Amino acid sequence: MIDPADMRALVAALHEQTQAINRLADSNQQVIDYLFSQEAEGLDDGGAPSTYLDPDEE
């Protein structure tokens, strides 16, 4: 049988892991949104869209 302290530690670790996965998913969504906006701006300007994530690139 699992010790209650071990069970609490496991649940806490799973909670932390879930939070980290959610942060990663949010970050990935922000990158996708950024890329879509950059592609849309490139299409509006008539130029070829950039495939690089260089904030200084114009």
PDBQT receptor file of N, H, CA, C and O in Angstrom, charges set to zero:
ATOM      1  N   MET A   1       0.837  -1.175   0.000  1.00  0.00    +0.000 N 
ATOM      2  CA  MET A   1       0.000   0.000   0.000  1.00  0.00    +0.000 C 
ATOM      3  C   MET A   1       0.889   1.248   0.000  1.00  0.00    +0.000 C 
ATOM      4  O   MET A   1       1.962   1.256   0.605  1.00  0.00    +0.000 OA
ATOM      5  N   ILE A   2       0.433   2.292  -0.681  1.00  0.00    +0.000 N 
ATOM      6  H   ILE A   2      -0.438   2.285  -1.172  1.00  0.00    +0.000 HD
ATOM      7  CA  ILE A   2       1.214   3.524  -0.804  1.00  0.00    +0.000 C 
ATOM      8  C   ILE A   2       1.034   4.383   0.442  1.00  0.00    +0.000 C 
ATOM      9  O   ILE A   2      -0.076   4.586   0.934  1.00  0.00    +0.000 OA
ATOM     10  N   ASP A   3       2.147   4.871   0.925  1.00  0.00    +0.000 N 
ATOM     11  H   ASP A   3       3.049   4.706   0.526  1.00  0.00    +0.000 HD
ATOM     12  CA  ASP A   3       2.156   5.763   2.082  1.00  0.00    +0.000 C 
ATOM     13  C   ASP A   3       1.436   7.068   1.712  1.00  0.00    +0.000 C 
ATOM     14  O   ASP A   3       1.651   7.588   0.617  1.00  0.00    +0.000 OA
ATOM     15  N   PRO A   4       0.588   7.609   2.596  1.00  0.00    +0.000 N 
ATOM     16  CA  PRO A   4      -0.133   8.854   2.286  1.00  0.00    +0.000 C 
ATOM     17  C   PRO A   4       0.793  10.022   1.924  1.00  0.00    +0.000 C 
ATOM     18  O   PRO A   4       0.447  10.849   1.081  1.00  0.00    +0.000 OA
ATOM     19  N   ALA A   5       1.951  10.088   2.553  1.00  0.00    +0.000 N 
ATOM     20  H   ALA A   5       2.232   9.416   3.238  1.00  0.00    +0.000 HD
ATOM     21  CA  ALA A   5       2.898  11.164   2.225  1.00  0.00    +0.000 C 
ATOM     22  C   ALA A   5       3.419  11.004   0.799  1.00  0.00    +0.000 C 
ATOM     23  O   ALA A   5       3.580  11.988   0.077  1.00  0.00    +0.000 OA
ATOM     24  N   ASP A   6       3.681   9.760   0.398  1.00  0.00    +0.000 N 
ATOM     25  H   ASP A   6       3.550   8.961   0.985  1.00  0.00    +0.000 HD
ATOM     26  CA  ASP A   6       4.126   9.503  -0.970  1.00  0.00    +0.000 C 
ATOM     27  C   ASP A   6       3.027   9.853  -1.967  1.00  0.00    +0.000 C 
ATOM     28  O   ASP A   6       3.299  10.400  -3.035  1.00  0.00    +0.000 OA
ATOM     29  N   MET A   7       1.787   9.535  -1.611  1.00  0.00    +0.000 N 
ATOM     30  H   MET A   7       1.566   9.091  -0.743  1.00  0.00    +0.000 HD
ATOM     31  CA  MET A   7       0.661   9.839  -2.490  1.00  0.00    +0.000 C 
ATOM     32  C   MET A   7       0.514  11.353  -2.661  1.00  0.00    +0.000 C 
ATOM     33  O   MET A   7       0.270  11.833  -3.768  1.00  0.00    +0.000 OA
ATOM     34  N   ARG A   8       0.660  12.099  -1.572  1.00  0.00    +0.000 N 
ATOM     35  H   ARG A   8       0.858  11.709  -0.672  1.00  0.00    +0.000 HD
ATOM     36  CA  ARG A   8       0.575  13.566  -1.654  1.00  0.00    +0.000 C 
ATOM     37  C   ARG A   8       1.701  14.119  -2.524  1.00  0.00    +0.000 C 
ATOM     38  O   ARG A   8       1.488  15.042  -3.311  1.00  0.00    +0.000 OA
ATOM     39  N   ALA A   9       2.887  13.558  -2.381  1.00  0.00    +0.000 N 
ATOM     40  H   ALA A   9       3.060  12.809  -1.742  1.00  0.00    +0.000 HD
ATOM     41  CA  ALA A   9       4.025  14.008  -3.188  1.00  0.00    +0.000 C 
ATOM     42  C   ALA A   9       3.787  13.705  -4.666  1.00  0.00    +0.000 C 
ATOM     43  O   ALA A   9       4.110  14.521  -5.529  1.00  0.00    +0.000 OA
ATOM     44  N   LEU A  10       3.227  12.541  -4.955  1.00  0.00    +0.000 N 
ATOM     45  H   LEU A  10       2.964  11.878  -4.254  1.00  0.00    +0.000 HD
ATOM     46  CA  LEU A  10       2.930  12.171  -6.336  1.00  0.00    +0.000 C 
ATOM     47  C   LEU A  10       1.880  13.101  -6.933  1.00  0.00    +0.000 C 
ATOM     48  O   LEU A  10       2.029  13.564  -8.064  1.00  0.00    +0.000 OA
ATOM     49  N   VAL A  11       0.829  13.372  -6.183  1.00  0.00    +0.000 N 
ATOM     50  H   VAL A  11       0.708  12.996  -5.265  1.00  0.00    +0.000 HD
ATOM     51  CA  VAL A  11      -0.222  14.272  -6.664  1.00  0.00    +0.000 C 
ATOM     52  C   VAL A  11       0.346  15.673  -6.890  1.00  0.00    +0.000 C 
ATOM     53  O   VAL A  11       0.006  16.323  -7.878  1.00  0.00    +0.000 OA
ATOM     54  N   ALA A  12       1.198  16.138  -5.994  1.00  0.00    +0.000 N 
ATOM     55  H   ALA A  12       1.474  15.610  -5.191  1.00  0.00    +0.000 HD
ATOM     56  CA  ALA A  12       1.817  17.458  -6.151  1.00  0.00    +0.000 C 
ATOM     57  C   ALA A  12       2.699  17.495  -7.402  1.00  0.00    +0.000 C 
ATOM     58  O   ALA A  12       2.688  18.476  -8.144  1.00  0.00    +0.000 OA
ATOM     59  N   ALA A  13       3.457  16.430  -7.630  1.00  0.00    +0.000 N 
ATOM     60  H   ALA A  13       3.466  15.633  -7.027  1.00  0.00    +0.000 HD
ATOM     61  CA  ALA A  13       4.315  16.367  -8.814  1.00  0.00    +0.000 C 
ATOM     62  C   ALA A  13       3.481  16.358 -10.089  1.00  0.00    +0.000 C 
ATOM     63  O   ALA A  13       3.829  17.023 -11.065  1.00  0.00    +0.000 OA
ATOM     64  N   LEU A  14       2.388  15.611 -10.085  1.00  0.00    +0.000 N 
ATOM     65  H   LEU A  14       2.106  15.070  -9.293  1.00  0.00    +0.000 HD
ATOM     66  CA  LEU A  14       1.507  15.584 -11.257  1.00  0.00    +0.000 C 
ATOM     67  C   LEU A  14       0.878  16.955 -11.501  1.00  0.00    +0.000 C 
ATOM     68  O   LEU A  14       0.722  17.373 -12.648  1.00  0.00    +0.000 OA
ATOM     69  N   HIS A  15       0.523  17.645 -10.437  1.00  0.00    +0.000 N 
ATOM     70  H   HIS A  15       0.650  17.305  -9.505  1.00  0.00    +0.000 HD
ATOM     71  CA  HIS A  15      -0.046  18.986 -10.567  1.00  0.00    +0.000 C 
ATOM     72  C   HIS A  15       0.978  19.940 -11.186  1.00  0.00    +0.000 C 
ATOM     73  O   HIS A  15       0.644  20.712 -12.085  1.00  0.00    +0.000 OA
ATOM     74  N   GLU A  16       2.218  19.889 -10.708  1.00  0.00    +0.000 N 
ATOM     75  H   GLU A  16       2.489  19.262  -9.977  1.00  0.00    +0.000 HD
ATOM     76  CA  GLU A  16       3.277  20.735 -11.262  1.00  0.00    +0.000 C 
ATOM     77  C   GLU A  16       3.533  20.398 -12.727  1.00  0.00    +0.000 C 
ATOM     78  O   GLU A  16       3.740  21.292 -13.547  1.00  0.00    +0.000 OA
ATOM     79  N   GLN A  17       3.518  19.117 -13.051  1.00  0.00    +0.000 N 
ATOM     80  H   GLN A  17       3.350  18.391 -12.385  1.00  0.00    +0.000 HD
ATOM     81  CA  GLN A  17       3.734  18.699 -14.435  1.00  0.00    +0.000 C 
ATOM     82  C   GLN A  17       2.607  19.213 -15.329  1.00  0.00    +0.000 C 
ATOM     83  O   GLN A  17       2.858  19.675 -16.442  1.00  0.00    +0.000 OA
ATOM     84  N   THR A  18       1.378  19.134 -14.849  1.00  0.00    +0.000 N 
ATOM     85  H   THR A  18       1.175  18.758 -13.945  1.00  0.00    +0.000 HD
ATOM     86  CA  THR A  18       0.233  19.621 -15.613  1.00  0.00    +0.000 C 
ATOM     87  C   THR A  18       0.350  21.121 -15.858  1.00  0.00    +0.000 C 
ATOM     88  O   THR A  18       0.067  21.595 -16.958  1.00  0.00    +0.000 OA
ATOM     89  N   GLN A  19       0.764  21.864 -14.842  1.00  0.00    +0.000 N 
ATOM     90  H   GLN A  19       0.994  21.479 -13.949  1.00  0.00    +0.000 HD
ATOM     91  CA  GLN A  19       0.951  23.307 -15.009  1.00  0.00    +0.000 C 
ATOM     92  C   GLN A  19       2.029  23.602 -16.053  1.00  0.00    +0.000 C 
ATOM     93  O   GLN A  19       1.867  24.507 -16.872  1.00  0.00    +0.000 OA
ATOM     94  N   ALA A  20       3.113  22.852 -16.027  1.00  0.00    +0.000 N 
ATOM     95  H   ALA A  20       3.244  22.117 -15.362  1.00  0.00    +0.000 HD
ATOM     96  CA  ALA A  20       4.194  23.057 -16.996  1.00  0.00    +0.000 C 
ATOM     97  C   ALA A  20       3.719  22.744 -18.410  1.00  0.00    +0.000 C 
ATOM     98  O   ALA A  20       4.047  23.473 -19.345  1.00  0.00    +0.000 OA
ATOM     99  N   ILE A  21       2.965  21.687 -18.575  1.00  0.00    +0.000 N 
ATOM    100  H   ILE A  21       2.699  21.094 -17.815  1.00  0.00    +0.000 HD
ATOM    101  CA  ILE A  21       2.438  21.326 -19.895  1.00  0.00    +0.000 C 
ATOM    102  C   ILE A  21       1.490  22.406 -20.394  1.00  0.00    +0.000 C 
ATOM    103  O   ILE A  21       1.511  22.753 -21.575  1.00  0.00    +0.000 OA
ATOM    104  N   ASN A  22       0.658  22.942 -19.503  1.00  0.00    +0.000 N 
ATOM    105  H   ASN A  22       0.641  22.660 -18.544  1.00  0.00    +0.000 HD
ATOM    106  CA  ASN A  22      -0.261  24.016 -19.893  1.00  0.00    +0.000 C 
ATOM    107  C   ASN A  22       0.498  25.269 -20.313  1.00  0.00    +0.000 C 
ATOM    108  O   ASN A  22       0.108  25.936 -21.272  1.00  0.00    +0.000 OA
ATOM    109  N   ARG A  23       1.586  25.600 -19.601  1.00  0.00    +0.000 N 
ATOM    110  H   ARG A  23       1.903  25.059 -18.822  1.00  0.00    +0.000 HD
ATOM    111  CA  ARG A  23       2.398  26.758 -19.987  1.00  0.00    +0.000 C 
ATOM    112  C   ARG A  23       3.026  26.527 -21.357  1.00  0.00    +0.000 C 
ATOM    113  O   ARG A  23       3.080  27.445 -22.175  1.00  0.00    +0.000 OA
ATOM    114  N   LEU A  24       3.495  25.325 -21.612  1.00  0.00    +0.000 N 
ATOM    115  H   LEU A  24       3.452  24.579 -20.948  1.00  0.00    +0.000 HD
ATOM    116  CA  LEU A  24       4.088  25.001 -22.909  1.00  0.00    +0.000 C 
ATOM    117  C   LEU A  24       3.051  25.110 -24.023  1.00  0.00    +0.000 C 
ATOM    118  O   LEU A  24       3.338  25.650 -25.091  1.00  0.00    +0.000 OA
ATOM    119  N   ALA A  25       1.855  24.600 -23.778  1.00  0.00    +0.000 N 
ATOM    120  H   ALA A  25       1.622  24.161 -22.911  1.00  0.00    +0.000 HD
ATOM    121  CA  ALA A  25       0.789  24.687 -24.778  1.00  0.00    +0.000 C 
ATOM    122  C   ALA A  25       0.431  26.143 -25.062  1.00  0.00    +0.000 C 
ATOM    123  O   ALA A  25       0.225  26.513 -26.218  1.00  0.00    +0.000 OA
ATOM    124  N   ASP A  26       0.354  26.969 -24.026  1.00  0.00    +0.000 N 
ATOM    125  H   ASP A  26       0.521  26.669 -23.086  1.00  0.00    +0.000 HD
ATOM    126  CA  ASP A  26       0.060  28.393 -24.215  1.00  0.00    +0.000 C 
ATOM    127  C   ASP A  26       1.162  29.069 -25.024  1.00  0.00    +0.000 C 
ATOM    128  O   ASP A  26       0.886  29.872 -25.915  1.00  0.00    +0.000 OA
ATOM    129  N   SER A  27       2.408  28.737 -24.709  1.00  0.00    +0.000 N 
ATOM    130  H   SER A  27       2.633  28.084 -23.985  1.00  0.00    +0.000 HD
ATOM    131  CA  SER A  27       3.537  29.309 -25.429  1.00  0.00    +0.000 C 
ATOM    132  C   SER A  27       3.506  28.896 -26.898  1.00  0.00    +0.000 C 
ATOM    133  O   SER A  27       3.735  29.720 -27.783  1.00  0.00    +0.000 OA
ATOM    134  N   ASN A  28       3.227  27.637 -27.152  1.00  0.00    +0.000 N 
ATOM    135  H   ASN A  28       3.041  26.968 -26.433  1.00  0.00    +0.000 HD
ATOM    136  CA  ASN A  28       3.142  27.155 -28.530  1.00  0.00    +0.000 C 
ATOM    137  C   ASN A  28       2.037  27.873 -29.289  1.00  0.00    +0.000 C 
ATOM    138  O   ASN A  28       2.209  28.213 -30.460  1.00  0.00    +0.000 OA
ATOM    139  N   GLN A  29       0.898  28.109 -28.631  1.00  0.00    +0.000 N 
ATOM    140  H   GLN A  29       0.759  27.833 -27.680  1.00  0.00    +0.000 HD
ATOM    141  CA  GLN A  29      -0.208  28.811 -29.281  1.00  0.00    +0.000 C 
ATOM    142  C   GLN A  29       0.188  30.243 -29.611  1.00  0.00    +0.000 C 
ATOM    143  O   GLN A  29      -0.190  30.765 -30.660  1.00  0.00    +0.000 OA
ATOM    144  N   GLN A  30       0.946  30.884 -28.723  1.00  0.00    +0.000 N 
ATOM    145  H   GLN A  30       1.253  30.460 -27.871  1.00  0.00    +0.000 HD
ATOM    146  CA  GLN A  30       1.410  32.246 -28.989  1.00  0.00    +0.000 C 
ATOM    147  C   GLN A  30       2.346  32.284 -30.194  1.00  0.00    +0.000 C 
ATOM    148  O   GLN A  30       2.278  33.209 -31.003  1.00  0.00    +0.000 OA
ATOM    149  N   VAL A  31       3.213  31.290 -30.318  1.00  0.00    +0.000 N 
ATOM    150  H   VAL A  31       3.269  30.538 -29.661  1.00  0.00    +0.000 HD
ATOM    151  CA  VAL A  31       4.117  31.221 -31.473  1.00  0.00    +0.000 C 
ATOM    152  C   VAL A  31       3.312  31.034 -32.751  1.00  0.00    +0.000 C 
ATOM    153  O   VAL A  31       3.587  31.690 -33.756  1.00  0.00    +0.000 OA
ATOM    154  N   ILE A  32       2.329  30.154 -32.725  1.00  0.00    +0.000 N 
ATOM    155  H   ILE A  32       2.105  29.621 -31.908  1.00  0.00    +0.000 HD
ATOM    156  CA  ILE A  32       1.491  29.920 -33.915  1.00  0.00    +0.000 C 
ATOM    157  C   ILE A  32       0.745  31.192 -34.296  1.00  0.00    +0.000 C 
ATOM    158  O   ILE A  32       0.694  31.561 -35.469  1.00  0.00    +0.000 OA
ATOM    159  N   ASP A  33       0.164  31.866 -33.294  1.00  0.00    +0.000 N 
ATOM    160  H   ASP A  33       0.205  31.566 -32.341  1.00  0.00    +0.000 HD
ATOM    161  CA  ASP A  33      -0.555  33.115 -33.565  1.00  0.00    +0.000 C 
ATOM    162  C   ASP A  33       0.377  34.153 -34.182  1.00  0.00    +0.000 C 
ATOM    163  O   ASP A  33      -0.001  34.865 -35.113  1.00  0.00    +0.000 OA
ATOM    164  N   TYR A  34       1.597  34.232 -33.655  1.00  0.00    +0.000 N 
ATOM    165  H   TYR A  34       1.904  33.654 -32.899  1.00  0.00    +0.000 HD
ATOM    166  CA  TYR A  34       2.578  35.175 -34.196  1.00  0.00    +0.000 C 
ATOM    167  C   TYR A  34       2.915  34.831 -35.650  1.00  0.00    +0.000 C 
ATOM    168  O   TYR A  34       2.946  35.713 -36.508  1.00  0.00    +0.000 OA
ATOM    169  N   LEU A  35       3.162  33.566 -35.918  1.00  0.00    +0.000 N 
ATOM    170  H   LEU A  35       3.137  32.850 -35.220  1.00  0.00    +0.000 HD
ATOM    171  CA  LEU A  35       3.509  33.163 -37.283  1.00  0.00    +0.000 C 
ATOM    172  C   LEU A  35       2.369  33.438 -38.252  1.00  0.00    +0.000 C 
ATOM    173  O   LEU A  35       2.599  33.900 -39.369  1.00  0.00    +0.000 OA
ATOM    174  N   PHE A  36       1.142  33.158 -37.830  1.00  0.00    +0.000 N 
ATOM    175  H   PHE A  36       0.955  32.783 -36.922  1.00  0.00    +0.000 HD
ATOM    176  CA  PHE A  36      -0.009  33.451 -38.689  1.00  0.00    +0.000 C 
ATOM    177  C   PHE A  36      -0.124  34.947 -38.957  1.00  0.00    +0.000 C 
ATOM    178  O   PHE A  36      -0.423  35.354 -40.080  1.00  0.00    +0.000 OA
ATOM    179  N   SER A  37       0.112  35.772 -37.933  1.00  0.00    +0.000 N 
ATOM    180  H   SER A  37       0.355  35.442 -37.021  1.00  0.00    +0.000 HD
ATOM    181  CA  SER A  37       0.010  37.220 -38.133  1.00  0.00    +0.000 C 
ATOM    182  C   SER A  37       1.111  37.709 -39.074  1.00  0.00    +0.000 C 
ATOM    183  O   SER A  37       0.875  38.585 -39.906  1.00  0.00    +0.000 OA
ATOM    184  N   GLN A  38       2.302  37.149 -38.942  1.00  0.00    +0.000 N 
ATOM    185  H   GLN A  38       2.493  36.437 -38.266  1.00  0.00    +0.000 HD
ATOM    186  CA  GLN A  38       3.397  37.535 -39.825  1.00  0.00    +0.000 C 
ATOM    187  C   GLN A  38       3.110  37.117 -41.260  1.00  0.00    +0.000 C 
ATOM    188  O   GLN A  38       3.399  37.861 -42.197  1.00  0.00    +0.000 OA
ATOM    189  N   GLU A  39       2.548  35.939 -41.430  1.00  0.00    +0.000 N 
ATOM    190  H   GLU A  39       2.313  35.335 -40.669  1.00  0.00    +0.000 HD
ATOM    191  CA  GLU A  39       2.214  35.470 -42.772  1.00  0.00    +0.000 C 
ATOM    192  C   GLU A  39       1.137  36.350 -43.386  1.00  0.00    +0.000 C 
ATOM    193  O   GLU A  39       1.209  36.688 -44.568  1.00  0.00    +0.000 OA
ATOM    194  N   ALA A  40       0.146  36.721 -42.596  1.00  0.00    +0.000 N 
ATOM    195  H   ALA A  40       0.088  36.446 -41.636  1.00  0.00    +0.000 HD
ATOM    196  CA  ALA A  40      -0.926  37.577 -43.097  1.00  0.00    +0.000 C 
ATOM    197  C   ALA A  40      -0.382  38.950 -43.479  1.00  0.00    +0.000 C 
ATOM    198  O   ALA A  40      -0.785  39.508 -44.499  1.00  0.00    +0.000 OA
ATOM    199  N   GLU A  41       0.525  39.502 -42.677  1.00  0.00    +0.000 N 
ATOM    200  H   GLU A  41       0.853  39.049 -41.848  1.00  0.00    +0.000 HD
ATOM    201  CA  GLU A  41       1.131  40.794 -43.009  1.00  0.00    +0.000 C 
ATOM    202  C   GLU A  41       1.932  40.693 -44.299  1.00  0.00    +0.000 C 
ATOM    203  O   GLU A  41       1.904  41.610 -45.119  1.00  0.00    +0.000 OA
ATOM    204  N   GLY A  42       2.640  39.595 -44.484  1.00  0.00    +0.000 N 
ATOM    205  H   GLY A  42       2.662  38.850 -43.818  1.00  0.00    +0.000 HD
ATOM    206  CA  GLY A  42       3.425  39.400 -45.701  1.00  0.00    +0.000 C 
ATOM    207  C   GLY A  42       2.546  39.302 -46.926  1.00  0.00    +0.000 C 
ATOM    208  O   GLY A  42       2.906  39.797 -47.993  1.00  0.00    +0.000 OA
ATOM    209  N   LEU A  43       1.403  38.671 -46.785  1.00  0.00    +0.000 N 
ATOM    210  H   LEU A  43       1.110  38.268 -45.918  1.00  0.00    +0.000 HD
ATOM    211  CA  LEU A  43       0.482  38.555 -47.909  1.00  0.00    +0.000 C 
ATOM    212  C   LEU A  43      -0.173  39.894 -48.213  1.00  0.00    +0.000 C 
ATOM    213  O   LEU A  43      -0.436  40.203 -49.375  1.00  0.00    +0.000 OA
ATOM    214  N   ASP A  44      -0.439  40.689 -47.190  1.00  0.00    +0.000 N 
ATOM    215  H   ASP A  44      -0.226  40.438 -46.245  1.00  0.00    +0.000 HD
ATOM    216  CA  ASP A  44      -1.033  42.012 -47.390  1.00  0.00    +0.000 C 
ATOM    217  C   ASP A  44      -0.069  42.943 -48.108  1.00  0.00    +0.000 C 
ATOM    218  O   ASP A  44      -0.490  43.775 -48.912  1.00  0.00    +0.000 OA
ATOM    219  N   ASP A  45       1.225  42.808 -47.824  1.00  0.00    +0.000 N 
ATOM    220  H   ASP A  45       1.567  42.132 -47.171  1.00  0.00    +0.000 HD
ATOM    221  CA  ASP A  45       2.235  43.669 -48.438  1.00  0.00    +0.000 C 
ATOM    222  C   ASP A  45       2.606  43.196 -49.840  1.00  0.00    +0.000 C 
ATOM    223  O   ASP A  45       3.301  43.907 -50.566  1.00  0.00    +0.000 OA
ATOM    224  N   GLY A  46       2.163  42.035 -50.219  1.00  0.00    +0.000 N 
ATOM    225  H   GLY A  46       1.598  41.458 -49.629  1.00  0.00    +0.000 HD
ATOM    226  CA  GLY A  46       2.487  41.505 -51.531  1.00  0.00    +0.000 C 
ATOM    227  C   GLY A  46       3.847  40.841 -51.592  1.00  0.00    +0.000 C 
ATOM    228  O   GLY A  46       4.237  40.334 -52.644  1.00  0.00    +0.000 OA
ATOM    229  N   GLY A  47       4.581  40.830 -50.484  1.00  0.00    +0.000 N 
ATOM    230  H   GLY A  47       4.265  41.241 -49.629  1.00  0.00    +0.000 HD
ATOM    231  CA  GLY A  47       5.896  40.216 -50.458  1.00  0.00    +0.000 C 
ATOM    232  C   GLY A  47       5.822  38.782 -49.990  1.00  0.00    +0.000 C 
ATOM    233  O   GLY A  47       4.779  38.307 -49.541  1.00  0.00    +0.000 OA
ATOM    234  N   ALA A  48       6.936  38.106 -50.103  1.00  0.00    +0.000 N 
ATOM    235  H   ALA A  48       7.783  38.491 -50.468  1.00  0.00    +0.000 HD
ATOM    236  CA  ALA A  48       6.997  36.724 -49.635  1.00  0.00    +0.000 C 
ATOM    237  C   ALA A  48       7.065  36.712 -48.113  1.00  0.00    +0.000 C 
ATOM    238  O   ALA A  48       7.805  37.501 -47.526  1.00  0.00    +0.000 OA
ATOM    239  N   PRO A  49       6.312  35.839 -47.469  1.00  0.00    +0.000 N 
ATOM    240  CA  PRO A  49       6.361  35.780 -46.005  1.00  0.00    +0.000 C 
ATOM    241  C   PRO A  49       7.712  35.262 -45.521  1.00  0.00    +0.000 C 
ATOM    242  O   PRO A  49       8.328  34.405 -46.156  1.00  0.00    +0.000 OA
ATOM    243  N   SER A  50       8.155  35.790 -44.401  1.00  0.00    +0.000 N 
ATOM    244  H   SER A  50       7.655  36.486 -43.886  1.00  0.00    +0.000 HD
ATOM    245  CA  SER A  50       9.419  35.374 -43.806  1.00  0.00    +0.000 C 
ATOM    246  C   SER A  50       9.206  34.099 -43.000  1.00  0.00    +0.000 C 
ATOM    247  O   SER A  50       8.168  33.927 -42.361  1.00  0.00    +0.000 OA
ATOM    248  N   THR A  51      10.182  33.217 -43.032  1.00  0.00    +0.000 N 
ATOM    249  H   THR A  51      11.025  33.357 -43.551  1.00  0.00    +0.000 HD
ATOM    250  CA  THR A  51      10.080  31.984 -42.255  1.00  0.00    +0.000 C 
ATOM    251  C   THR A  51      10.950  32.043 -41.012  1.00  0.00    +0.000 C 
ATOM    252  O   THR A  51      11.074  31.047 -40.300  1.00  0.00    +0.000 OA
ATOM    253  N   TYR A  52      11.558  33.201 -40.736  1.00  0.00    +0.000 N 
ATOM    254  H   TYR A  52      11.457  34.011 -41.314  1.00  0.00    +0.000 HD
ATOM    255  CA  TYR A  52      12.443  33.335 -39.593  1.00  0.00    +0.000 C 
ATOM    256  C   TYR A  52      11.764  34.125 -38.483  1.00  0.00    +0.000 C 
ATOM    257  O   TYR A  52      10.950  35.009 -38.750  1.00  0.00    +0.000 OA
ATOM    258  N   LEU A  53      12.103  33.804 -37.233  1.00  0.00    +0.000 N 
ATOM    259  H   LEU A  53      12.764  33.086 -37.016  1.00  0.00    +0.000 HD
ATOM    260  CA  LEU A  53      11.546  34.503 -36.082  1.00  0.00    +0.000 C 
ATOM    261  C   LEU A  53      12.525  35.566 -35.596  1.00  0.00    +0.000 C 
ATOM    262  O   LEU A  53      12.884  35.597 -34.419  1.00  0.00    +0.000 OA
ATOM    263  N   ASP A  54      12.948  36.426 -36.497  1.00  0.00    +0.000 N 
ATOM    264  H   ASP A  54      12.656  36.401 -37.453  1.00  0.00    +0.000 HD
ATOM    265  CA  ASP A  54      13.882  37.492 -36.160  1.00  0.00    +0.000 C 
ATOM    266  C   ASP A  54      13.089  38.774 -35.945  1.00  0.00    +0.000 C 
ATOM    267  O   ASP A  54      12.549  39.324 -36.905  1.00  0.00    +0.000 OA
ATOM    268  N   PRO A  55      13.003  39.271 -34.692  1.00  0.00    +0.000 N 
ATOM    269  CA  PRO A  55      12.191  40.465 -34.434  1.00  0.00    +0.000 C 
ATOM    270  C   PRO A  55      12.743  41.725 -35.096  1.00  0.00    +0.000 C 
ATOM    271  O   PRO A  55      12.010  42.699 -35.263  1.00  0.00    +0.000 OA
ATOM    272  N   ASP A  56      14.031  41.725 -35.478  1.00  0.00    +0.000 N 
ATOM    273  H   ASP A  56      14.627  40.934 -35.343  1.00  0.00    +0.000 HD
ATOM    274  CA  ASP A  56      14.624  42.898 -36.120  1.00  0.00    +0.000 C 
ATOM    275  C   ASP A  56      14.454  42.869 -37.635  1.00  0.00    +0.000 C 
ATOM    276  O   ASP A  56      14.744  43.856 -38.312  1.00  0.00    +0.000 OA
ATOM    277  N   GLU A  57      13.991  41.756 -38.163  1.00  0.00    +0.000 N 
ATOM    278  H   GLU A  57      13.756  40.955 -37.613  1.00  0.00    +0.000 HD
ATOM    279  CA  GLU A  57      13.829  41.625 -39.605  1.00  0.00    +0.000 C 
ATOM    280  C   GLU A  57      12.598  42.385 -40.060  1.00  0.00    +0.000 C 
ATOM    281  O   GLU A  57      11.546  42.316 -39.424  1.00  0.00    +0.000 OA
ATOM    282  N   GLU A  58      12.728  43.099 -41.148  1.00  0.00    +0.000 N 
ATOM    283  H   GLU A  58      13.582  43.155 -41.665  1.00  0.00    +0.000 HD
ATOM    284  CA  GLU A  58      11.579  43.846 -41.671  1.00  0.00    +0.000 C 
ATOM    285  C   GLU A  58      11.201  43.377 -43.039  1.00  0.00    +0.000 C 
ATOM    286  O   GLU A  58      10.254  43.897 -43.629  1.00  0.00    +0.000 OA
TER     287      GLU A  58
